[in-house]
Every structure is written in C-alpha cells, then in structure tokens.
Amino acid sequence: MNFADLEDDSEHAAHTAAERASAASRSTWVSVVVNVLLATAQVVVGMLTKSQALIADGIHSLSDLVSDFVVLFAGHHAKKDADAGHPYGHHRFETAASLALGLILLTVGGGMVWAALQKLESPDTIATPEVTALWVALGAIVTKELLFRYMLRTAKAVKSSLLVANAWHARSDAASSLVVSLGIIGSMAGYPLLDPIAALIVGFMVGKMGWAFGWDALHDLMDRAVDEAEVQAIRETLLATPGVAGVHDVRTRKMGDMVVADAHIEVDAKLTVEEGHNIAVAARVAVLKRHRVLNLMTHVDPAHRPDADHQPVV
C-alpha cells in the first residue's frame, strides 16, 4: 500500500461522511411530511367513518412522526466532534436514540392493544366503518411501502443502523395498513369484530417491532462486536500491510454505526522498535481508511516467539 492510495481513500471517506449527513436528513424530512399527511387523514377519516382500526393505524403513523424527530435529534448530536469528555466522539447517540425509538414503539403498541381489547369486551359498541375508510387504508399501504423502499435505499447507501430501523418501521406501517384494510373489509361484510381485531393485530406488530429495536440497541450499548465477516475483513487488511507477518486477537465493539477495534500484529523480531512502530502505524492507517473503524489500537508482537500465548492467523 502506498501513501497515494491512502490519500485517495481519505478524500473518499470525507466525501461519504458529508453525503451521509445530507442523505439522512433529506430522507427523514421526507418521512416527516408523509407521516403528517397520513396520520391526519387516517385519524380524521377513521373518526368520521367509525373505524377503530384506521384510527389505530393513524396513531401508528403519529408514532412514526415521533421516531422521525428522534432520528433528526440523534443525527444532530451524533455528528459532533470528539471532545475531552467523549474521546471517541458522540456516535452512540444514535444507538441511544434507537433504544428510545424501541421504547416508544413498545409503549404505543401496548396502548393500541389495550384499546382494542376494551372494544372487544363491548361488541355492541362496535360500528361498521364506511367505504371511505377502506380507500384511505389502501392508499396508506401504497404510500408506506414506497416510503419504506426509499428510506431503506438511503439507509444502506449511508450505512446507518438508525435509518435502517426507521425504514423498517415504515415497512411495519405498510403491513399494519394491510391488516387494517382486511379488518375493514371484513367488518363491512358483516363481521364487525374484525375491525377491532385488526387494531389488536396492529398493536402487537408495533410492540414487537419496538421490542426488537430496543433489544438490538441495548446489546450495542453493551459493546457488542460486529459480525465475523467484518472482523475477517479487518484482519485481512492488517495482514496485507507490508511487514505484518501475522494477526491475532482482533476484537471489535460498536460505537453507533462506527467500530472501535484492537488487534495484535506480528512483525519480524529482528526489527528495531521504530521499524515495528512504523508498521503498526501503517496497519492502523490502512484499517481506518478502508473500514468503518473509528479507532484501532495495535499491539506489536515478535513473529517468532516460541512461548507465544496465541495461535497466529495464517
């Protein structure tokens, strides 16, 4: 690896970081506009047409609006530079926001389940929704599915787990609107219990999604490692550095959407301390340029030591 290659990678990384912030903000504001319009239409039409399922779906859309602002808030703070109190930056702000988003969804889902169960206990109070509710629900399916595809494409492009979570939240909305549509159709066909049952199913879906997001974020806050494929890619970059004879004990932990890692690299025992240090620096620079690694701590070991307490990677 030469220094020209490293400089090119550095410029590309900076360009990607700028694009990431812009794309994340743009996609989230699109979601805000869509959810404001959807929530308003669903709640208003649901009340006018007496469809509890459509009202529940509208509340779900309102929870999306809350999650969108959580994403915007987290994105603003996560991009702050490192300081004395946060030497690795503020990247975990996104993870904390994902946890908050999960708790919001879990709470909203629980409230929807409770409201639906109360309605099922009093079937005489269930009114048959009008056809307008069905058209709004069908329109919501199409809108939410399109929003999901747009947001997921953006999230994958900028490699943001928080945006991925928000995108899948939009997909859960599309699925919930499908359930609502089926409930409304069944209710109009003479089975009024299907409308609150649809609301109940939507509540369970929202709660399950919230549990999944919250549990995943909690593990990330507890220093969960990245998957083995990414660890192997980092290991291969280290091995490809001139002067590195072996690599072992590569450990990682997630820092928001970035990674903090440490590794032991093996160099020729006959090299001077300065030469070994220079190889370690080159290996660290290579990893930081080619992976989403925020910081890499390296420890230099002699390659030929017979009493080594490790198994070198070949």
Backbone bond lengths (Angstrom), bond angles and torsions (degrees), N, CA, C in turn:
res aa  C-N    CA-C-N  psi(-1)  N-CA   C-N-CA  omega(-1)  CA-C   N-CA-C  phi
1 M - - - 1.465 - - 1.525 109.78 -
2 N 1.340 117.48 131.35 1.452 119.77 178.69 1.519 110.29 -107.00
3 F 1.329 115.66 167.12 1.463 119.96 -175.73 1.523 112.50 -69.06
4 A 1.335 117.70 -25.53 1.466 120.47 177.11 1.527 110.48 -63.46
5 D 1.347 114.94 -40.86 1.457 119.18 178.62 1.524 110.60 -63.11
6 L 1.316 117.19 -41.57 1.452 121.33 -179.73 1.508 111.58 -64.37
7 E 1.322 116.96 -39.26 1.454 120.40 179.34 1.518 110.35 -65.89
8 D 1.337 117.34 -40.44 1.453 119.99 178.47 1.517 110.52 -62.96
9 D 1.355 116.93 -43.16 1.455 120.95 179.41 1.514 111.17 -62.98
10 S 1.344 116.49 -37.25 1.454 120.42 -179.38 1.520 110.95 -64.06
11 E 1.333 116.86 -43.59 1.457 120.36 178.68 1.516 110.83 -63.53
12 H 1.344 116.80 -40.11 1.452 120.70 179.49 1.523 111.19 -65.03
13 A 1.345 117.42 -40.59 1.454 121.63 -179.73 1.514 111.20 -63.30
14 A 1.359 116.41 -42.06 1.464 120.23 179.68 1.518 110.36 -64.15
15 H 1.350 116.30 -41.56 1.451 120.94 179.40 1.523 110.30 -62.80
16 T 1.325 117.67 -40.66 1.452 122.11 179.78 1.522 111.29 -65.26
17 A 1.319 117.92 -39.95 1.459 121.94 179.46 1.528 110.76 -61.48
18 A 1.340 116.53 -41.34 1.464 120.49 179.15 1.530 110.40 -66.79
19 E 1.321 115.82 -42.57 1.471 120.16 179.07 1.524 110.73 -64.72
20 R 1.317 115.69 -36.96 1.462 119.85 -178.47 1.521 111.84 -61.32
21 A 1.321 116.81 -46.94 1.460 121.10 -179.69 1.526 111.11 -63.30
22 S 1.331 115.59 -42.64 1.456 120.27 -179.58 1.523 111.99 -66.32
23 A 1.329 116.76 -45.39 1.470 121.10 -178.37 1.523 111.29 -66.08
24 A 1.332 116.63 -40.09 1.458 120.49 -179.84 1.521 111.13 -63.75
25 S 1.328 116.53 -43.83 1.457 120.67 179.54 1.526 110.94 -65.71
26 R 1.321 116.19 -42.92 1.472 120.68 -178.12 1.532 111.47 -63.32
27 S 1.332 116.56 -47.80 1.463 119.97 -177.68 1.529 111.48 -65.36
28 T 1.332 116.51 -36.65 1.459 119.79 -179.04 1.518 111.50 -69.22
29 W 1.337 117.14 -38.41 1.464 119.46 178.08 1.527 111.52 -68.63
30 V 1.323 116.97 -33.03 1.471 119.86 173.63 1.523 109.18 -61.47
31 S 1.329 116.41 -43.47 1.461 121.06 178.75 1.524 111.39 -63.30
32 V 1.326 117.31 -38.48 1.464 121.24 178.80 1.522 110.59 -59.49
33 V 1.332 116.49 -49.41 1.464 121.12 -178.66 1.531 111.03 -61.12
34 V 1.340 115.41 -46.52 1.469 120.01 -179.17 1.524 110.91 -61.60
35 N 1.333 117.29 -44.16 1.458 120.41 -176.82 1.526 112.86 -70.47
36 V 1.319 117.96 -32.47 1.471 120.53 175.72 1.525 109.81 -62.88
37 L 1.337 115.78 -47.04 1.463 120.07 -178.73 1.529 111.27 -66.35
38 L 1.336 116.30 -43.66 1.464 120.22 -178.57 1.526 111.68 -65.96
39 A 1.321 116.53 -48.29 1.462 119.98 -177.67 1.527 111.06 -59.80
40 T 1.323 116.01 -42.36 1.468 120.15 179.19 1.516 111.18 -62.02
41 A 1.334 116.22 -48.00 1.471 120.47 -178.76 1.518 111.18 -64.19
42 Q 1.334 117.12 -43.67 1.467 120.16 -176.30 1.528 112.55 -67.32
43 V 1.320 117.08 -44.76 1.466 119.89 -178.18 1.525 110.69 -68.30
44 V 1.330 117.22 -46.34 1.467 120.93 -178.67 1.530 111.01 -63.27
45 V 1.341 116.13 -50.54 1.468 119.52 -179.49 1.528 110.57 -66.28
46 G 1.323 116.70 -37.74 1.464 119.97 178.61 1.516 111.99 -60.41
47 M 1.328 117.15 -40.24 1.467 121.05 178.55 1.524 111.03 -69.92
48 L 1.333 116.48 -40.51 1.463 120.28 -178.48 1.529 112.01 -70.06
49 T 1.338 116.27 -34.36 1.465 120.00 -176.93 1.525 112.60 -99.27
50 K 1.343 117.38 3.45 1.462 123.55 175.80 1.528 112.73 61.76
51 S 1.349 116.48 43.12 1.461 120.70 177.96 1.521 109.87 -110.86
52 Q 1.344 116.14 108.00 1.466 119.61 179.25 1.516 110.62 -66.11
53 A 1.331 117.03 -35.05 1.459 120.59 -179.37 1.524 110.91 -63.22
54 L 1.319 117.47 -41.33 1.464 120.69 -179.77 1.529 110.65 -68.76
55 I 1.340 115.96 -37.72 1.465 119.46 176.29 1.532 110.02 -62.83
56 A 1.339 116.05 -42.28 1.469 120.56 178.18 1.525 110.51 -60.96
57 D 1.324 116.20 -40.49 1.463 120.03 178.40 1.522 110.73 -65.99
58 G 1.329 116.86 -35.10 1.460 120.38 176.82 1.521 111.74 -66.13
59 I 1.341 116.13 -38.84 1.468 119.91 176.54 1.523 109.93 -65.10
60 H 1.336 115.59 -37.01 1.462 120.24 175.17 1.526 110.57 -59.17
61 S 1.318 116.61 -43.54 1.469 120.65 178.08 1.525 111.16 -64.12
62 L 1.347 116.65 -35.09 1.464 120.00 176.39 1.522 110.41 -64.93
63 S 1.332 117.12 -36.50 1.465 119.56 177.33 1.524 110.38 -66.52
64 D 1.336 116.31 -31.47 1.464 119.96 174.30 1.519 110.54 -61.70
65 L 1.322 115.00 -39.90 1.460 119.96 -179.67 1.524 110.17 -62.45
66 V 1.327 116.21 -41.89 1.463 120.29 177.26 1.528 110.06 -61.93
67 S 1.343 116.01 -44.47 1.461 119.85 -178.80 1.527 111.22 -64.57
68 D 1.334 116.91 -34.21 1.465 119.91 177.57 1.527 110.87 -61.89
69 F 1.321 116.25 -42.64 1.463 119.15 179.68 1.532 111.27 -71.08
70 V 1.340 117.04 -30.06 1.464 119.97 173.43 1.529 109.73 -62.65
71 V 1.346 116.28 -42.64 1.458 121.20 178.97 1.525 110.82 -62.72
72 L 1.323 116.88 -45.24 1.466 120.80 179.91 1.532 110.85 -63.31
73 F 1.330 116.13 -42.53 1.456 121.28 179.47 1.527 110.94 -63.25
74 A 1.345 115.22 -45.15 1.462 120.16 -179.72 1.520 111.25 -65.89
75 G 1.337 116.41 -42.53 1.456 119.78 -179.59 1.519 111.90 -61.29
76 H 1.322 116.68 -36.61 1.470 121.05 179.88 1.526 110.90 -65.06
77 H 1.332 116.84 -42.76 1.467 120.34 -176.86 1.524 112.29 -82.01
78 A 1.350 117.34 -32.37 1.463 119.75 -176.72 1.519 112.80 -67.28
79 K 1.325 117.33 -26.08 1.458 119.88 -177.13 1.530 113.11 -84.51
80 K 1.328 117.84 1.26 1.455 120.58 177.87 1.522 110.24 -64.56
81 D 1.318 115.90 147.03 1.462 120.65 179.75 1.527 111.05 -70.68
82 A 1.328 114.86 160.71 1.459 119.92 176.47 1.532 109.77 -64.35
83 D 1.337 116.08 150.59 1.458 120.98 177.56 1.525 108.20 -140.33
84 A 1.326 116.30 -175.19 1.467 120.35 -176.40 1.523 111.90 -61.64
85 G 1.315 116.38 -36.28 1.458 120.02 -179.32 1.517 113.69 -82.66
86 H 1.350 116.67 -19.32 1.471 121.87 -178.83 1.532 108.37 -135.06
87 P 1.349 116.46 74.82 1.472 120.14 -173.95 1.529 113.81 -62.97
88 Y 1.328 117.85 -20.68 1.469 120.61 178.32 1.526 111.62 -100.47
89 G 1.310 117.17 11.48 1.460 120.57 179.75 1.520 111.64 89.11
90 H 1.335 115.33 -166.76 1.465 121.70 -175.34 1.530 111.47 -117.30
91 H 1.322 116.16 29.65 1.465 120.05 -173.51 1.524 112.80 -63.97
92 R 1.311 117.86 -27.87 1.457 119.35 -178.43 1.522 112.89 -74.40
93 F 1.313 116.49 -3.67 1.460 119.09 174.62 1.530 109.06 -60.33
94 E 1.342 116.53 -36.21 1.459 120.47 178.49 1.530 110.74 -65.67
95 T 1.326 117.04 -39.55 1.459 120.50 178.89 1.522 110.75 -65.03
96 A 1.331 115.78 -43.12 1.468 119.86 177.81 1.524 110.40 -62.65
97 A 1.332 116.31 -37.32 1.467 120.15 178.60 1.526 110.62 -67.28
98 S 1.333 117.00 -36.67 1.463 120.53 176.78 1.529 110.29 -63.14
99 L 1.332 116.36 -38.78 1.459 120.58 176.98 1.525 110.38 -64.17
100 A 1.335 116.41 -43.43 1.467 120.83 178.27 1.524 110.64 -62.64
101 L 1.331 116.11 -41.26 1.459 120.66 178.40 1.525 110.72 -61.53
102 G 1.336 116.41 -41.62 1.460 120.12 178.06 1.523 111.83 -61.73
103 L 1.335 117.02 -41.88 1.460 120.88 179.28 1.527 111.29 -66.18
104 I 1.339 116.19 -37.22 1.471 120.24 177.50 1.526 110.35 -61.92
105 L 1.336 115.62 -47.41 1.461 120.04 -179.09 1.528 110.99 -64.07
106 L 1.324 116.60 -40.26 1.463 120.70 -180.00 1.535 110.29 -63.09
107 T 1.313 116.90 -41.11 1.468 121.46 179.27 1.523 111.20 -67.43
108 V 1.331 115.98 -46.27 1.474 120.15 179.50 1.527 110.61 -61.52
109 G 1.334 116.41 -44.34 1.459 119.99 179.42 1.518 112.09 -61.23
110 G 1.338 116.64 -41.95 1.463 120.30 178.40 1.517 112.19 -62.33
111 G 1.344 116.38 -40.45 1.464 120.21 178.22 1.520 112.19 -64.86
112 M 1.326 116.96 -38.67 1.462 120.84 179.21 1.527 111.25 -67.44
113 V 1.337 117.00 -39.61 1.460 121.01 177.84 1.528 110.44 -63.11
114 W 1.319 115.95 -44.11 1.470 121.11 -179.96 1.528 111.27 -61.01
115 A 1.344 117.05 -45.07 1.468 121.01 -179.57 1.533 110.89 -64.30
116 A 1.329 116.89 -39.81 1.463 120.65 -179.58 1.525 110.79 -67.39
117 L 1.339 117.32 -40.69 1.459 120.86 179.26 1.526 111.51 -63.94
118 Q 1.317 116.44 -38.40 1.467 119.78 177.49 1.519 110.79 -62.83
119 K 1.325 116.00 -39.04 1.464 120.51 179.59 1.525 110.49 -67.32
120 L 1.328 116.94 -39.47 1.464 120.87 -179.86 1.526 111.87 -67.52
121 E 1.329 116.79 -25.32 1.461 120.46 177.91 1.526 111.61 -73.95
122 S 1.335 116.54 -18.91 1.468 121.12 179.10 1.527 109.05 -126.61
123 P 1.336 117.96 71.70 1.472 120.97 -176.09 1.523 114.25 -61.56
124 D 1.336 116.90 -23.42 1.467 119.39 -179.28 1.525 112.24 -67.51
125 T 1.343 116.10 -20.51 1.466 119.63 -177.84 1.531 112.35 -89.43
126 I 1.331 116.66 -1.62 1.475 119.98 -177.06 1.520 109.96 -81.67
127 A 1.318 116.48 122.30 1.471 121.82 179.20 1.526 110.03 -97.15
128 T 1.310 116.04 153.93 1.467 120.73 178.25 1.526 109.27 -82.87
129 P 1.345 118.83 122.47 1.464 121.28 -179.22 1.527 111.94 -68.94
130 E 1.320 115.56 157.89 1.458 121.15 179.34 1.525 110.41 -90.34
131 V 1.335 115.88 167.07 1.458 121.29 -174.75 1.534 112.37 -63.84
132 T 1.334 116.95 -26.23 1.474 120.21 179.33 1.525 110.90 -59.11
133 A 1.330 116.13 -36.64 1.467 120.25 179.12 1.524 110.78 -61.00
134 L 1.335 116.16 -38.22 1.459 120.15 179.83 1.519 111.26 -65.05
135 W 1.326 117.03 -43.32 1.467 119.96 -179.41 1.524 111.31 -63.81
136 V 1.331 116.97 -38.71 1.470 120.67 178.41 1.530 109.90 -66.32
137 A 1.329 116.78 -41.12 1.465 120.39 179.90 1.526 111.10 -64.71
138 L 1.328 117.06 -42.02 1.465 120.50 178.77 1.530 110.92 -65.54
139 G 1.336 116.33 -39.86 1.461 120.09 177.16 1.527 111.32 -63.62
140 A 1.343 116.17 -35.38 1.461 120.69 179.20 1.530 110.87 -66.15
141 I 1.341 117.39 -36.73 1.468 120.36 179.10 1.517 110.48 -58.96
142 V 1.327 116.23 -50.07 1.462 121.30 -178.21 1.524 110.69 -63.02
143 T 1.330 116.63 -46.25 1.470 121.29 -177.53 1.523 111.65 -62.27
144 K 1.334 116.94 -44.95 1.457 120.69 -177.23 1.521 112.21 -70.44
145 E 1.324 117.09 -35.21 1.454 119.77 178.18 1.533 110.65 -66.66
146 L 1.314 116.73 -41.48 1.463 120.74 177.50 1.529 110.45 -64.62
147 L 1.336 116.50 -40.07 1.463 120.69 178.59 1.521 110.30 -64.28
148 F 1.332 116.82 -42.01 1.458 121.11 178.31 1.529 111.45 -58.78
149 R 1.321 117.26 -48.20 1.465 120.93 -178.03 1.528 111.23 -62.40
150 Y 1.315 116.11 -40.38 1.470 120.24 179.25 1.530 111.00 -66.01
151 M 1.341 116.95 -45.76 1.460 120.70 -176.74 1.526 111.63 -69.63
152 L 1.336 117.14 -38.41 1.464 119.33 -179.72 1.523 111.08 -67.50
153 R 1.319 116.74 -38.68 1.467 120.19 177.29 1.527 110.34 -61.27
154 T 1.315 116.21 -42.81 1.469 120.30 178.48 1.526 111.18 -66.78
155 A 1.334 116.87 -42.88 1.474 121.41 -178.80 1.519 111.25 -61.51
156 K 1.334 117.08 -41.99 1.461 120.52 179.70 1.523 111.08 -69.25
157 A 1.320 116.58 -34.78 1.465 120.37 -179.42 1.528 111.19 -65.16
158 V 1.345 116.44 -38.12 1.464 120.22 -177.88 1.529 112.24 -100.11
159 K 1.343 117.17 -0.79 1.466 123.05 176.44 1.529 112.12 56.05
160 S 1.329 115.57 55.58 1.461 121.20 179.49 1.520 110.05 -115.16
161 S 1.343 116.96 116.33 1.460 120.47 179.47 1.524 111.80 -66.98
162 L 1.335 116.92 -32.18 1.459 120.15 178.67 1.522 110.32 -66.32
163 L 1.331 117.34 -41.95 1.462 120.82 178.06 1.522 111.17 -68.53
164 V 1.326 116.54 -34.05 1.466 119.70 176.01 1.528 109.83 -62.90
165 A 1.336 116.05 -44.01 1.465 120.53 178.35 1.522 110.81 -60.90
166 N 1.320 116.33 -41.91 1.459 119.98 -179.55 1.525 110.74 -68.13
167 A 1.327 116.69 -35.07 1.466 120.59 178.24 1.528 110.72 -65.33
168 W 1.333 116.52 -45.43 1.462 119.68 179.75 1.518 111.60 -68.14
169 H 1.310 116.23 -25.34 1.469 119.55 172.21 1.522 109.02 -62.44
170 A 1.330 117.02 -40.81 1.465 120.73 177.08 1.525 110.96 -64.18
171 R 1.353 116.96 -37.66 1.469 119.85 177.44 1.530 110.76 -64.96
172 S 1.332 116.22 -38.67 1.470 118.80 177.74 1.521 110.32 -62.92
173 D 1.331 116.61 -31.68 1.459 120.77 176.55 1.519 110.99 -64.92
174 A 1.330 116.33 -41.81 1.467 120.08 179.02 1.528 109.89 -62.35
175 A 1.340 115.97 -41.72 1.463 120.04 178.89 1.525 110.55 -65.82
176 S 1.330 116.51 -40.03 1.468 119.40 -179.79 1.524 110.76 -66.84
177 S 1.326 116.96 -36.83 1.467 119.87 177.85 1.524 111.39 -65.92
178 L 1.340 116.44 -32.84 1.465 120.59 175.88 1.526 109.91 -64.79
179 V 1.338 116.40 -44.64 1.456 120.56 177.81 1.519 110.46 -61.80
180 V 1.330 116.09 -41.69 1.465 121.11 178.96 1.521 110.58 -61.65
181 S 1.314 116.79 -43.13 1.470 120.93 179.55 1.523 110.89 -60.21
182 L 1.342 116.15 -44.32 1.465 120.26 178.93 1.529 110.70 -64.19
183 G 1.315 116.39 -38.51 1.460 120.33 178.41 1.513 112.08 -64.71
184 I 1.321 116.07 -41.74 1.461 120.45 179.53 1.530 110.46 -66.15
185 I 1.329 116.05 -42.56 1.469 120.32 178.50 1.528 110.30 -60.61
186 G 1.337 116.61 -45.21 1.458 120.49 179.41 1.510 112.28 -63.61
187 S 1.327 116.17 -40.19 1.456 120.55 179.25 1.525 111.12 -65.12
188 M 1.332 116.54 -41.98 1.462 120.51 178.43 1.524 111.47 -67.33
189 A 1.342 116.57 -24.99 1.463 120.97 -179.60 1.528 112.14 -82.72
190 G 1.323 116.74 0.42 1.459 119.73 176.64 1.509 114.91 110.74
191 Y 1.320 117.10 13.25 1.467 121.49 178.89 1.533 108.57 -123.23
192 P 1.333 117.44 77.02 1.466 121.94 -173.29 1.531 114.03 -60.53
193 L 1.334 117.38 -25.58 1.467 119.17 179.76 1.526 112.59 -64.38
194 L 1.322 117.21 -20.83 1.461 120.39 -176.88 1.532 112.13 -67.31
195 D 1.320 117.60 -26.79 1.477 119.78 179.74 1.532 110.94 -66.59
196 P 1.347 120.47 -53.78 1.473 119.29 176.35 1.527 112.96 -67.49
197 I 1.343 117.66 -28.17 1.467 119.56 175.78 1.526 109.75 -64.51
198 A 1.344 115.98 -39.55 1.467 120.02 176.22 1.521 110.62 -62.16
199 A 1.338 116.14 -41.21 1.470 120.40 177.88 1.524 110.38 -63.14
200 L 1.343 116.46 -37.55 1.460 121.21 178.38 1.527 111.40 -63.86
201 I 1.334 116.48 -43.82 1.466 121.25 179.38 1.525 110.84 -63.49
202 V 1.336 116.26 -41.84 1.464 120.38 178.08 1.522 110.22 -60.64
203 G 1.329 116.79 -41.58 1.455 120.58 178.44 1.520 112.49 -60.58
204 F 1.339 116.44 -42.40 1.462 120.53 177.39 1.527 110.94 -64.43
205 M 1.327 117.35 -40.09 1.464 121.32 179.91 1.520 111.29 -62.50
206 V 1.330 115.54 -44.56 1.463 120.27 179.80 1.523 110.64 -64.52
207 G 1.335 116.58 -44.22 1.457 120.25 179.57 1.514 112.55 -63.52
208 K 1.332 117.10 -40.88 1.459 120.69 178.88 1.522 111.27 -63.52
209 M 1.336 116.56 -42.46 1.454 120.53 178.48 1.534 110.59 -62.94
210 G 1.327 116.74 -41.22 1.462 120.65 178.79 1.519 111.63 -63.13
211 W 1.345 116.74 -41.11 1.468 120.17 178.11 1.524 110.69 -62.16
212 A 1.335 116.64 -43.12 1.465 120.79 -178.10 1.528 111.07 -63.31
213 F 1.338 117.05 -45.75 1.461 120.36 -179.82 1.516 111.34 -65.22
214 G 1.339 116.26 -44.76 1.455 120.27 -178.14 1.520 112.29 -64.59
215 W 1.345 117.06 -42.34 1.460 121.55 -179.58 1.528 110.82 -65.21
216 D 1.332 115.66 -40.58 1.464 120.11 179.91 1.530 110.46 -65.08
217 A 1.327 116.57 -44.33 1.464 120.56 179.73 1.521 111.15 -65.21
218 L 1.330 116.95 -36.52 1.461 120.60 179.67 1.522 110.76 -62.30
219 H 1.342 116.72 -41.35 1.464 120.44 177.79 1.529 111.33 -64.54
220 D 1.338 116.70 -38.18 1.461 119.38 178.19 1.526 111.17 -64.91
221 L 1.321 117.11 -36.69 1.464 120.73 178.53 1.527 111.40 -68.62
222 M 1.327 116.69 -19.26 1.464 120.97 178.69 1.531 111.02 -96.77
223 D 1.324 116.72 29.09 1.470 122.92 174.72 1.524 113.25 63.16
224 R 1.321 116.90 45.57 1.457 119.65 176.36 1.526 109.92 -68.58
225 A 1.326 115.90 141.78 1.462 121.07 178.95 1.526 110.41 -78.30
226 V 1.324 116.65 160.67 1.457 121.07 173.84 1.522 108.48 -76.57
227 D 1.321 118.04 170.38 1.459 120.25 -176.64 1.531 110.89 -69.57
228 E 1.332 115.34 162.66 1.452 122.05 -173.66 1.521 112.84 -62.01
229 A 1.334 116.77 -33.13 1.468 119.96 -179.97 1.526 110.96 -62.43
230 E 1.329 116.48 -40.07 1.461 119.77 179.33 1.526 111.06 -72.17
231 V 1.328 117.04 -37.32 1.469 120.41 176.12 1.525 109.98 -61.70
232 Q 1.328 116.64 -42.83 1.459 120.99 179.46 1.523 111.32 -63.49
233 A 1.329 117.25 -37.81 1.466 120.87 178.79 1.529 110.45 -63.98
234 I 1.329 116.76 -40.46 1.467 121.00 177.28 1.522 109.89 -64.85
235 R 1.344 115.87 -42.76 1.455 120.52 179.12 1.535 111.24 -60.40
236 E 1.322 116.69 -41.37 1.461 120.68 -179.60 1.524 111.70 -66.37
237 T 1.333 117.00 -36.62 1.466 120.14 177.05 1.522 110.46 -64.51
238 L 1.322 116.82 -40.73 1.462 120.59 177.73 1.528 110.67 -63.49
239 L 1.328 116.99 -44.22 1.464 120.95 -179.12 1.519 112.12 -65.72
240 A 1.348 116.00 -27.86 1.458 119.86 -178.94 1.527 112.51 -78.18
241 T 1.325 117.86 -9.26 1.462 121.40 179.81 1.529 110.11 -73.27
242 P 1.322 118.36 126.95 1.466 120.83 178.91 1.529 111.37 -54.42
243 G 1.343 116.07 131.08 1.464 120.95 179.05 1.506 113.98 98.51
244 V 1.360 118.11 -15.98 1.466 120.90 179.23 1.526 108.68 -86.08
245 A 1.343 116.28 117.94 1.459 121.32 -177.75 1.524 112.48 -92.35
246 G 1.310 117.87 -21.40 1.460 121.47 -179.64 1.519 110.78 -169.13
247 V 1.313 115.49 163.29 1.476 121.59 -179.14 1.520 108.57 -139.29
248 H 1.323 117.54 138.84 1.459 120.29 174.32 1.526 109.32 -151.36
249 D 1.329 114.63 169.81 1.473 122.31 178.16 1.534 112.08 51.79
250 V 1.330 117.09 49.57 1.462 121.05 174.56 1.528 107.70 -82.13
251 R 1.310 116.43 118.70 1.463 121.21 -178.79 1.524 109.15 -124.61
252 T 1.323 115.72 144.72 1.464 120.50 -178.39 1.527 110.02 -134.88
253 R 1.310 115.05 158.49 1.457 121.63 170.86 1.520 108.01 -149.91
254 K 1.309 115.44 142.12 1.455 120.52 -175.58 1.523 111.00 -77.71
255 M 1.317 114.77 140.71 1.461 122.16 177.25 1.527 106.20 -130.31
256 G 1.337 115.49 83.36 1.457 119.44 -170.41 1.519 108.33 68.23
257 D 1.323 117.01 -125.36 1.459 120.90 176.19 1.522 111.64 -96.21
258 M 1.320 116.56 6.05 1.454 121.30 176.82 1.525 109.63 -105.06
259 V 1.329 116.12 179.03 1.465 120.96 -176.35 1.530 109.32 -134.30
260 V 1.319 116.21 138.41 1.461 122.33 170.89 1.526 106.21 -110.50
261 A 1.340 116.76 131.47 1.471 120.14 -173.91 1.516 111.17 -135.96
262 D 1.328 114.70 159.86 1.464 120.52 169.51 1.518 107.51 -141.98
263 A 1.343 115.60 152.10 1.462 120.57 -175.61 1.516 110.39 -155.51
264 H 1.322 115.95 152.69 1.454 123.08 172.41 1.525 107.40 -101.17
265 I 1.323 116.29 126.95 1.463 120.00 176.67 1.524 108.93 -115.25
266 E 1.312 115.60 145.60 1.459 120.99 -177.96 1.530 109.78 -106.97
267 V 1.334 115.60 132.04 1.456 121.52 178.42 1.528 109.16 -128.41
268 D 1.303 115.88 164.91 1.468 121.86 178.83 1.529 109.57 -55.61
269 A 1.323 117.26 125.37 1.462 121.93 -177.31 1.525 112.81 -64.03
270 K 1.315 117.93 -18.33 1.455 121.31 -178.31 1.525 112.90 -83.11
271 L 1.311 116.82 -8.18 1.461 119.53 179.78 1.528 110.65 -72.15
272 T 1.329 115.03 156.47 1.464 119.11 176.11 1.531 108.83 -75.95
273 V 1.320 115.69 166.44 1.463 120.91 177.97 1.528 110.04 -59.31
274 E 1.326 115.78 -42.04 1.461 119.64 -179.32 1.529 111.33 -63.53
275 E 1.330 117.00 -42.23 1.459 120.70 179.85 1.535 111.19 -64.88
276 G 1.325 115.89 -41.55 1.464 119.35 177.10 1.518 111.40 -63.98
277 H 1.341 115.23 -39.97 1.464 120.18 177.85 1.527 111.40 -62.14
278 N 1.325 116.69 -43.05 1.466 120.32 -179.52 1.532 111.67 -62.86
279 I 1.328 116.64 -37.38 1.467 120.33 177.53 1.530 109.97 -65.65
280 A 1.324 116.04 -41.87 1.467 120.29 179.09 1.525 111.07 -63.17
281 V 1.319 116.59 -40.27 1.468 120.58 178.14 1.522 110.60 -63.75
282 A 1.346 116.22 -44.12 1.463 120.52 179.21 1.524 111.04 -62.13
283 A 1.336 116.58 -40.03 1.462 120.87 179.24 1.526 110.54 -65.31
284 R 1.316 116.65 -42.28 1.467 121.06 179.31 1.521 110.84 -63.32
285 V 1.331 116.62 -45.36 1.465 120.66 179.99 1.527 110.77 -60.92
286 A 1.336 116.05 -41.58 1.462 120.26 -179.57 1.525 111.42 -60.79
287 V 1.335 116.31 -43.33 1.472 120.25 -179.26 1.524 110.90 -66.96
288 L 1.335 116.76 -43.65 1.462 119.98 -178.61 1.524 111.72 -64.79
289 K 1.343 117.04 -30.52 1.459 120.43 -178.78 1.523 112.48 -79.66
290 R 1.316 116.59 -31.06 1.466 119.50 -170.14 1.527 114.04 -107.69
291 H 1.308 117.52 -3.94 1.466 120.17 -179.81 1.521 109.20 -135.58
292 R 1.331 115.86 168.11 1.470 120.13 179.93 1.529 110.36 -83.63
293 V 1.325 115.92 43.50 1.460 122.20 -177.55 1.526 109.29 -93.57
294 L 1.310 115.14 123.48 1.458 121.33 -179.20 1.525 110.94 -77.52
295 N 1.332 116.98 -39.28 1.463 121.22 178.81 1.530 108.87 -154.69
296 L 1.334 115.46 142.58 1.467 121.53 177.44 1.523 109.05 -128.22
297 M 1.314 116.07 123.09 1.460 122.26 175.26 1.527 108.09 -98.37
298 T 1.325 117.08 123.57 1.463 120.72 -178.06 1.528 110.44 -112.02
299 H 1.325 115.16 145.37 1.467 122.16 173.91 1.522 106.99 -123.54
300 V 1.324 116.61 128.41 1.464 121.29 -175.78 1.528 110.21 -94.60
301 D 1.343 115.38 127.13 1.464 122.52 176.76 1.526 109.59 -118.40
302 P 1.363 117.32 147.32 1.473 119.45 173.28 1.532 109.77 -70.32
303 A 1.311 117.48 136.91 1.465 121.53 -172.33 1.520 113.32 -71.42
304 H 1.343 117.69 -25.50 1.455 118.85 -171.64 1.522 114.07 -101.77
305 R 1.332 119.94 5.05 1.456 122.64 -172.45 1.536 110.29 -59.72
306 P 1.340 118.62 118.43 1.466 120.90 -175.02 1.527 114.71 -71.73
307 D 1.349 117.14 -23.62 1.474 119.07 -177.05 1.526 111.28 -102.99
308 A 1.336 115.35 29.51 1.475 118.80 -178.52 1.518 110.33 -62.62
309 D 1.352 116.40 142.24 1.454 120.87 -179.88 1.515 111.51 -96.56
310 H 1.320 116.33 35.38 1.452 121.03 -179.09 1.516 109.49 -148.40
311 Q 1.299 115.28 169.58 1.448 122.43 174.46 1.519 107.71 -111.85
312 P 1.326 119.37 107.12 1.465 120.71 -179.21 1.529 112.13 -58.33
313 V 1.305 114.84 146.72 1.460 120.77 178.15 1.503 109.23 -83.69
314 V 1.330 117.37 131.99 1.467 120.70 -179.92 1.509 109.27 -113.19
